[in-house]
C-alpha cells in the first residue's frame, strides 16, 4: 500500500460483501505483526507464568529446573503466545475481534535462552451465526514458532470472530451484567480451594496408572480483577497498540500515512480509530457498545489457565502436546472460573503413551465459560 490519508479508511459497523472480499485477499499471504518477546529468558518466562497464576518451579526456579527432565527452566506450554499471540484479524475496519478458539500443537517446550521466530498467515474465512450473534465471520489463522535454525517448536491455529458492532445488524448481544458480589463465605471458600491445590512436580505419573474417567484436580481462577489483567499483560502483550502514549500517537500517524509500515495482522482501522486495540477489555461502556456484558477477559488467558490443570496433574515428566480451547461465554470483571478436566481416553501412538483429556471451565453462576481437549505424553512402566 502507498501512503494514504485517513479519509481513505471507512470505519464500518456492519459486515458486507465488499469487506469480506477485501479480507479474503489476505488468505495465504505472510502477515506483518508485532513480536512481543524475542528470547525466552528467566524473567520473560517467569513474568508470563505469574501472569496466568502458575508458579510451577519448572518455569520459575532455576535450581529446581536444573534437576528436572529438561535440565533448565522451560516456558509453560502456552508461553509461545508471548512471541506472538496469534491475533490474526486483517480487514473489517471498525469491527471488534473476539477470541473464538485456540489450538496448540507443541513439538517441544522453549528452553531458557532460546530465541523464537514466529510466522503467521490467514488460512480461511467463512460466514456463520451463533447464539449471541446473528451474523459472524470467522477468520482462521495459522502460526508457526521456530528456532533461528528452523526447528519447528509449535504450531497454532486461531479462530477469531468478527461481528457487526450493533446488535440490530446481527452483532453480539449479551445482556449487560454487573460484577458479581461475593459473600464473605464465598470468598473464604474460594481461598480454601486455591490453597488446597497441589502439583505433582518431580514425582512421575505413569500412563499405566491412569484410568479413563479419572478427574483432574480443579483449579480456581478468580475473582478476575484489574490486577490479574495487568499481570497477564505484563507477561504477554498482544498487539502493536499496547504501548505508551507517545508511541500510540506515532503508530496512529503511521497507520494514516504509511500503512505498509505497520502490522497487517489486524485491520488498520483500530490504530486510527482508537489508540489501542483492546480498550473494550477494560471499559464497561465500550465493552457493552460491542455487545459484551461488561469489561471482559482475554481469551488467550483461558488456554493458560486450562493448560495448568493438565501440567500440574501430569507433573514434570508429562509432556502436553495438544491443547484446544473454545470460548463459550465472556468472563467479566468479578467472575471466577473453576477449571476442570477428566481423562477421556488412553492410547499408544508411535511408541508414545498418550492420555487424552476433556477440559472445561464454569463460572460462579454455573455458566460454561469454555471447553476443549488436551493430550499429554506420560512415561510408562511397560513397553
C-alpha positions as CSV (number, residue, x, y, z in Angstrom):
1,X,0.0,0.0,0.0
2,X,1.2,3.5,-0.7
3,X,0.8,6.5,1.7
4,X,-2.9,7.4,2.1
5,X,-4.9,9.9,4.1
6,X,-7.2,8.9,6.9
7,X,-10.3,9.7,4.9
8,X,-9.5,6.7,2.7
9,X,-10.4,4.4,5.6
10,X,-14.0,3.6,6.2
11,X,-14.7,2.7,9.8
12,X,-17.5,0.1,9.3
13,X,-20.1,-1.1,11.8
14,X,-21.6,-3.9,9.7
15,X,-20.4,-6.9,7.7
16,X,-20.8,-6.6,3.9
17,X,-19.7,-8.5,0.8
18,X,-17.1,-5.8,-0.1
19,X,-15.3,-6.1,3.2
20,X,-15.4,-9.9,3.1
21,X,-13.8,-9.8,-0.4
22,X,-11.1,-7.4,0.9
23,X,-10.3,-9.7,3.9
24,X,-10.1,-12.7,1.6
25,X,-7.2,-11.2,-0.3
26,X,-5.0,-11.8,2.8
27,X,-5.5,-15.6,2.7
28,X,-2.2,-17.4,2.3
29,X,0.0,-14.3,2.5
30,X,2.6,-13.8,5.2
31,X,1.5,-11.2,7.6
32,X,3.3,-8.4,9.4
33,X,2.8,-8.4,13.2
34,X,4.4,-7.0,16.3
35,X,6.6,-9.6,18.1
36,X,6.5,-9.1,21.9
37,X,9.2,-11.4,23.2
38,X,12.2,-12.4,21.1
39,X,14.0,-14.5,23.6
40,X,13.0,-16.9,26.4
41,X,14.8,-15.5,29.5
42,X,14.3,-16.3,33.1
43,X,12.3,-13.2,33.5
44,X,10.1,-13.4,30.4
45,X,9.2,-16.9,31.3
46,X,8.6,-16.1,35.0
47,X,6.5,-13.0,34.2
48,X,4.3,-14.9,31.8
49,X,3.9,-17.8,34.3
50,X,3.0,-15.4,37.1
51,X,0.6,-13.6,34.7
52,X,-1.5,-16.8,34.4
53,X,-1.1,-17.6,38.1
54,X,1.2,-20.6,37.5
55,X,4.2,-20.6,39.9
56,X,5.4,-24.1,38.9
57,X,9.1,-24.1,39.8
58,X,9.8,-25.8,36.4
59,X,9.1,-22.4,34.9
60,X,10.2,-20.2,37.7
61,X,13.0,-21.7,39.8
62,X,16.4,-22.2,38.1
63,X,17.8,-24.5,40.8
64,X,14.7,-26.7,40.8
65,X,14.5,-26.9,37.0
66,X,18.2,-27.8,36.6
67,X,17.4,-31.1,38.3
68,X,14.3,-31.7,36.2
69,X,13.9,-33.5,32.9
70,X,14.9,-30.5,30.8
71,X,18.0,-29.6,32.8
72,X,16.9,-25.9,32.7
73,X,13.9,-23.6,33.0
74,X,11.4,-24.0,30.2
75,X,8.4,-21.9,29.3
76,X,4.9,-23.2,30.1
77,X,3.1,-24.8,27.0
78,X,1.2,-21.5,26.2
79,X,4.3,-19.4,26.6
80,X,4.5,-19.3,22.8
81,X,1.8,-16.6,23.0
82,X,4.4,-14.2,24.3
83,X,6.4,-14.3,21.0
84,X,3.1,-13.6,19.1
85,X,-0.3,-14.3,20.5
86,X,-1.9,-15.0,17.1
87,X,-4.3,-12.2,16.8
88,X,-4.9,-12.7,13.1
89,X,-7.8,-10.4,12.0
90,X,-6.9,-8.4,8.9
91,X,-9.6,-6.3,7.4
92,X,-13.1,-5.3,8.6
93,X,-12.0,-1.9,9.9
94,X,-14.2,-0.8,12.9
95,X,-15.4,-4.3,13.8
96,X,-14.4,-5.8,17.1
97,X,-12.4,-9.0,17.0
98,X,-13.3,-11.7,19.6
99,X,-11.4,-14.8,20.5
100,X,-13.2,-17.9,19.2
101,X,-10.8,-20.7,19.8
102,X,-7.1,-21.6,20.0
103,X,-5.4,-24.9,19.2
104,X,-1.8,-25.7,20.1
105,X,0.4,-28.5,18.6
106,X,3.5,-28.4,20.8
107,X,6.6,-30.3,19.5
108,X,8.7,-29.2,22.4
109,X,8.8,-26.5,25.1
110,X,11.0,-23.4,24.8
111,X,14.2,-23.6,26.9
112,X,15.7,-20.7,28.7
113,X,18.0,-18.7,26.5
114,X,16.4,-19.7,23.2
115,X,15.1,-17.3,20.6
116,X,11.9,-17.9,18.8
117,X,10.8,-16.6,15.4
118,X,7.0,-16.8,14.6
119,X,5.4,-16.6,11.2
120,X,1.7,-16.1,10.6
121,X,-0.9,-16.1,7.8
122,X,-4.7,-16.1,7.4
123,X,-5.7,-19.5,6.0
124,X,-9.5,-19.4,5.8
125,X,-12.5,-17.1,6.3
126,X,-16.2,-18.1,6.4
127,X,-19.6,-16.7,7.5
128,X,-21.7,-18.3,10.2
129,X,-24.0,-17.3,13.1
130,X,-24.2,-18.1,16.8
131,X,-26.4,-18.0,19.8
132,X,-25.5,-14.4,20.6
133,X,-24.8,-13.0,17.1
134,X,-26.9,-13.4,14.0
135,X,-24.1,-12.7,11.7
136,X,-20.4,-13.6,12.1
137,X,-17.3,-14.0,10.1
138,X,-14.7,-16.5,11.3
139,X,-11.1,-15.8,10.4
140,X,-8.8,-18.8,10.8
141,X,-5.1,-18.1,11.3
142,X,-2.1,-20.3,11.3
143,X,1.1,-19.6,13.2
144,X,4.4,-21.5,13.3
145,X,7.0,-20.9,16.0
146,X,10.6,-21.9,15.1
147,X,14.1,-21.5,16.4
148,X,16.5,-19.4,14.3
149,X,17.9,-22.5,12.7
150,X,14.4,-23.5,11.6
151,X,13.4,-26.2,14.2
152,X,9.6,-26.2,14.5
153,X,8.7,-25.9,18.1
154,X,4.9,-25.3,17.9
155,X,2.0,-24.9,15.5
156,X,-1.0,-22.9,16.5
157,X,-4.4,-22.4,14.9
158,X,-6.6,-19.4,15.9
159,X,-10.2,-18.7,15.1
160,X,-11.3,-15.1,15.6
161,X,-14.9,-13.9,15.5
162,X,-15.8,-10.7,13.7
163,X,-19.4,-9.4,14.2
164,X,-21.3,-6.1,13.4
165,X,-21.0,-3.6,16.2
166,X,-24.7,-3.1,16.6
167,X,-26.9,-6.0,17.8
168,X,-29.6,-4.7,15.3
169,X,-27.2,-5.5,12.5
170,X,-26.7,-9.0,13.7
171,X,-23.8,-8.3,16.2
172,X,-23.1,-9.8,19.6
173,X,-25.9,-9.0,22.0
174,X,-25.1,-10.1,25.6
175,X,-27.2,-8.5,28.3
176,X,-25.2,-6.1,30.4
177,X,-24.2,-7.7,33.7
178,X,-22.9,-6.1,36.9
179,X,-19.8,-7.6,38.6
180,X,-20.8,-10.4,40.9
181,X,-20.9,-9.6,44.6
182,X,-19.5,-12.4,46.8
183,X,-20.4,-13.1,50.3
184,X,-17.7,-13.4,52.9
185,X,-18.4,-17.1,53.0
186,X,-18.0,-17.5,49.2
187,X,-14.6,-15.7,49.2
188,X,-13.4,-17.8,52.1
189,X,-14.4,-20.9,50.1
190,X,-12.5,-19.7,47.0
191,X,-9.5,-19.1,49.2
192,X,-9.7,-22.5,50.7
193,X,-9.9,-24.2,47.3
194,X,-7.0,-22.2,46.0
195,X,-4.8,-23.1,49.0
196,X,-5.8,-26.8,48.6
197,X,-4.5,-27.0,45.1
198,X,-1.5,-29.3,44.7
199,X,1.1,-30.0,42.0
200,X,2.6,-33.4,41.2
201,X,6.0,-31.9,40.4
202,X,9.0,-34.3,40.2
203,X,7.1,-37.5,41.0
204,X,6.4,-39.2,37.7
205,X,2.8,-40.0,36.8
206,X,2.8,-43.3,34.8
207,X,0.5,-43.9,31.9
208,X,-0.2,-47.4,33.4
209,X,-1.8,-45.9,36.5
210,X,-4.2,-43.6,34.7
211,X,-7.8,-44.7,34.1
212,X,-10.4,-43.3,31.8
213,X,-12.8,-41.3,33.9
214,X,-10.2,-40.1,36.3
215,X,-10.8,-36.5,37.3
216,X,-8.0,-33.9,37.3
217,X,-7.8,-31.5,40.2
218,X,-9.9,-28.4,39.8
219,X,-8.1,-25.1,39.6
220,X,-9.9,-22.0,40.8
221,X,-9.1,-18.7,38.9
222,X,-10.6,-15.6,40.3
223,X,-12.3,-13.3,41.1
224,X,-11.0,-11.6,37.9
225,X,-9.8,-8.1,38.7
226,X,-7.7,-5.4,37.1
227,X,-4.5,-6.6,38.9
228,X,-5.0,-10.0,37.3
229,X,-5.4,-8.4,33.9
230,X,-2.3,-6.2,34.4
231,X,-0.3,-9.2,35.5
232,X,-1.3,-11.1,32.4
233,X,-0.4,-8.3,30.1
234,X,2.9,-7.8,31.8
235,X,3.8,-11.3,30.6
236,X,2.0,-11.2,27.3
237,X,1.1,-8.0,25.4
238,X,-0.6,-9.0,22.1
239,X,-0.8,-6.0,19.8
240,X,1.0,-3.0,18.4
241,X,-1.3,-0.7,20.2
242,X,-0.2,-1.8,23.7
243,X,2.5,0.8,24.0
244,X,2.9,4.1,25.9
245,X,1.0,7.1,24.8
246,X,3.8,8.7,22.7
247,X,4.2,5.5,20.7
248,X,0.5,5.2,20.3
249,X,0.4,8.6,18.5
250,X,3.3,7.5,16.3
251,X,1.5,4.3,15.4
252,X,-1.7,6.2,14.6
253,X,0.3,8.6,12.3
254,X,2.0,5.7,10.6
255,X,-1.4,4.0,10.1
256,X,-2.7,7.1,8.4
257,X,0.2,8.0,6.2
258,X,2.2,4.8,5.6
259,X,0.1,1.7,6.4
260,X,2.6,-0.6,4.8
261,X,4.9,0.0,7.7
262,X,2.5,-1.1,10.5
263,X,1.2,-4.6,11.3
264,X,-1.4,-6.0,8.9
265,X,-2.4,-9.0,11.0
266,X,-5.1,-6.7,12.3
267,X,-7.2,-4.0,10.5
268,X,-5.6,-0.6,10.1
269,X,-8.8,1.0,11.4
270,X,-8.2,0.1,15.1
271,X,-5.0,2.1,15.1
272,X,-6.7,5.1,13.6
273,X,-10.0,5.0,15.5
274,X,-8.5,4.3,18.9
275,X,-5.0,4.4,20.4
276,X,-5.0,0.8,21.4
277,X,-7.0,-2.2,20.2
278,X,-8.2,-3.8,23.4
279,X,-9.9,-0.9,25.2
280,X,-13.2,-2.8,25.5
281,X,-11.4,-5.3,27.7
282,X,-11.1,-2.7,30.5
283,X,-14.0,-0.3,29.9
284,X,-17.6,-1.4,30.7
285,X,-19.2,1.2,28.5
286,X,-17.1,0.4,25.4
287,X,-17.5,-3.3,26.1
288,X,-21.3,-3.0,26.1
289,X,-21.1,-1.0,22.9
290,X,-19.6,-4.0,21.1
291,X,-22.2,-6.3,22.7
292,X,-20.4,-7.8,25.7
293,X,-21.9,-7.8,29.2
294,X,-19.1,-5.7,30.6
295,X,-15.3,-5.3,30.5
296,X,-14.2,-8.8,29.7
297,X,-11.2,-11.2,29.8
298,X,-8.7,-12.1,27.3
299,X,-9.4,-15.5,25.5
300,X,-5.7,-16.4,25.4
301,X,-5.6,-16.3,29.1
302,X,-8.1,-19.2,29.4
303,X,-5.7,-21.5,27.5
304,X,-3.0,-20.7,30.0
305,X,-5.4,-21.5,32.9
306,X,-6.7,-24.7,31.4
307,X,-3.2,-25.9,30.5
308,X,-2.2,-25.6,34.2
309,X,-4.9,-28.1,35.1
310,X,-3.0,-30.6,32.9
311,X,0.6,-29.7,33.7
312,X,0.0,-29.8,37.5
313,X,-1.7,-33.2,37.1
314,X,0.9,-34.7,34.7
315,X,4.0,-33.4,36.6
316,X,7.4,-32.5,35.3
317,X,7.8,-35.7,33.3
318,X,4.5,-35.3,31.4
319,X,4.5,-33.6,28.0
320,X,1.5,-31.6,27.0
321,X,1.5,-31.9,23.2
322,X,-2.0,-30.8,22.2
323,X,-4.4,-28.2,23.6
324,X,-7.5,-26.8,22.2
325,X,-9.9,-24.5,24.0
326,X,-13.1,-22.9,22.6
327,X,-14.6,-19.8,24.2
328,X,-18.3,-20.2,25.0
329,X,-19.1,-17.0,27.0
330,X,-17.1,-14.0,28.2
331,X,-15.7,-13.6,31.7
332,X,-16.3,-10.1,33.1
333,X,-14.6,-8.4,35.9
334,X,-15.5,-10.1,39.2
335,X,-16.1,-13.6,37.6
336,X,-14.4,-16.7,39.0
337,X,-13.7,-19.8,36.9
338,X,-13.5,-23.4,38.1
339,X,-11.2,-25.1,35.5
340,X,-11.7,-28.8,35.4
341,X,-10.5,-31.9,33.5
342,X,-11.3,-35.6,33.1
343,X,-9.4,-38.4,31.3
344,X,-11.3,-39.3,28.2
345,X,-9.0,-41.9,26.6
346,X,-5.7,-43.7,26.6
347,X,-3.6,-44.8,23.6
348,X,-0.2,-45.7,22.3
349,X,0.8,-43.9,19.1
350,X,4.3,-44.3,17.5
351,X,5.6,-45.7,20.8
352,X,4.3,-42.8,22.8
353,X,1.9,-43.4,25.7
354,X,-0.8,-40.7,25.4
355,X,-3.6,-39.7,27.6
356,X,-6.5,-37.7,26.2
357,X,-8.3,-35.2,28.4
358,X,-11.6,-33.3,28.3
359,X,-11.3,-29.8,29.7
360,X,-13.9,-27.2,30.7
361,X,-14.5,-24.2,33.0
362,X,-17.6,-22.9,34.7
363,X,-18.1,-19.6,36.4
364,X,-19.7,-18.8,39.8
365,X,-23.1,-18.6,38.1
366,X,-22.8,-22.1,36.7
367,X,-22.3,-20.8,33.1
368,X,-19.9,-22.7,30.9
369,X,-17.1,-20.3,30.0
370,X,-15.0,-22.6,27.7
371,X,-14.4,-26.2,26.9
372,X,-11.8,-28.1,25.0
373,X,-9.4,-31.0,24.9
374,X,-5.8,-31.8,25.6
375,X,-3.3,-34.7,25.0
376,X,-0.3,-35.4,27.2
377,X,2.5,-37.9,26.8
378,X,3.3,-39.8,30.0
379,X,6.1,-42.2,31.0
380,X,5.1,-45.8,31.0
381,X,6.2,-48.8,33.2
382,X,5.5,-51.3,30.4
383,X,6.8,-51.3,26.9
